[in-house]
């Protein structure tokens, strides 16, 4: 019996070492660093706002688009869209005054971004932001032209989820096997 427990423990150790390490993706957030861009679109992709920093001129109308298969929102100071944005949903906002306008997804800690309007030296209070529209699901069309810079490659959140699930499953299975073996060897 001890031999089986040792073999099970060795199996779990080999499995843990064989699963490639992936960056943590729990809770969302951009785990591959900040991205910068220009254009008129910010997408929610792989639990990141892309680009995470967008530079625009005063008066720009920006489209926020969810490309993830799960819900996001855009929380900000005096503007944004706090209702659920499902895959394909979008809304637009027009930014008149120079400043830095930070935003975040309230569902996914670490999923943040900032819009830099003009030289970024204004208040960025959101008082002069006009939220124009919201498009739901299949009605939303991806913006044409001027699309923001995309994020970098790598495993992304999908690889991290799969790796984390495999690791969790392997550890749980190993602990279950060891516990079962101990229960059988303890006289009752």
N, C-alpha and C positions, 0 to 999 in steps of 0.2 A: 504494500500500500504506500509506503514512504517513497518507493521507487516511482510509482505513478504520479504522486504529488510533485516529486522533483521533475519528472518529465513534463508535467503540465506547466510548472513554473518556468522551465526552460523554453517550452513552446511559446508562452506569453512573452518572455524576454526576447526571443528571436523575432516574434511578430512585431513587438514594439520597436525594435531596432530596424526592422525591414520597412516599416511605414515611414515614408519621408516626412521630415519635419515641415510643417506648413505654418505660415503666420497665423496668429490667433485672429479670428474674425467674429467672435461672439459680440453681439450687440451692434454690429455694423461699424461704420467708419472706414475711412480710407487708410488701408494698412500698407500701401506702397508709396506713401509720401504725397506731398502736395503736387497738384498739377496747376499750371497757369495757362491761360488762353485769352483769345479775343473772339469776338463773334456775337451772336445773339441768342445762344442756347446754353442752358445748363441742364445736364441729364443726371438722373439718379440711376447709376449703373454699378452693379456689384457692391451695393451698399456704400457707394461713394458719390458725392457730387462731383461731376466732371465737366469742366475743370473746377477745381476747388477754389481757385481765385480767377475771376473773370474781370478783365479791364474793358471799360466801355466809355463812350463820350456821354456828356449830359444829354438827356432827352431820349436815350436808348430804350427800346422796348425789348425786354428779355423774356424768352420762353423757358419755363421750367417743365421738364418732361420726365416722367417715370418710365424707365425701360426695364426695371426689375420685375420679376413675377410676384413680388410681394409689396405690401403697402408702405408708402412713405408720406411725409408731409413736409411743408416748408414753414418753419416757425421763425419769425423775425420781429424786430421792434417796430410796431406800427404798420406792418404790411405782411404779406405772406399768404399761405393757404394752409390752415390748420386741419381742414377736413381730409379724410383719407384720399390719397391719390393712388389708384391701382395702376397696374401695368397699362401703359398707353395714355394715361391721363396727363393733362398739361394745363398750365395757366400762364398768362402773360402779365408782366408788370412793367410800367414805364417809370424811369428814374430821372427826374429833372435836375436835382441839385448835386454838385460834386460832394464826395464823401465816401466813406467805407460803410457798406451795408452788410453786416454779418448775418448769416442764416444757418439753420440747423434742422435736422429731422428729429422731432421730439421722441420718435420711437426707437431710434438707434443712436445711443451715446457715441460721440466721436465722429458722427457723420455731419460735418460742418463745412461751411464755405464762406466766401466773402465776395461781394461785388464791389469793385473799385471804380467809382464814377469820376471821370475827369482826372484831376491830379490827386484825388483822394483827400484833399485838405478841408472839405466841408464837414458839416455836422453828421450827415448820414442818418438823420433821425427817422426817416420814413414818413415824415409829414407830407412830403410832396411826391410820394410814390402812388401811382394809380394802378390798382390791380384791375385789369381789363376783363379777363374771361377765364373760364374753366371748361376744358373739354374732357369728356369721359370716354374711356375705353376705346372701342373701335372707331369712334368718331374723330379721335385725335390723330392728326397727321404730323409726322415728323417735320420739323422746320426745314425749309430749303435754303441752301447756301449759308455761308457764314457760320457753319456749325462749329461749336467749341472744340478745343483740342481734346483728344481722347486720352484716357489713362494708359499706363504702361501695361505690358503683358504680365505673364507669370501665372501662378495657380489661381490667384484671385480668391474670392470668397467661396466659390464652388469647391475648389480643391481643398481649402481649409475645412469646409463642412464635411466632405467625404473623409479626409484624413482624420479629423477629430472623431467622427462617428466610428470609423474602423478601430481607432485606438481605444475609444471608450468601450466598444463591444469586446475587443480582445481582453482588456483588463477585467471587465465584468465577468467574462467567461472564465478567465484564469482564476479569479477570486472565488467564483462559484465552485469550480472543480476542487480547489484546495479546501474550501469549507466543507464540501460534501465528504471529502476523504477524511477530514478530521472528525466529522460527526460519526463516521462508521468505525473509527478506531477508538473513540472514547467509550468506555463501558458505561452502560446506562442502567 
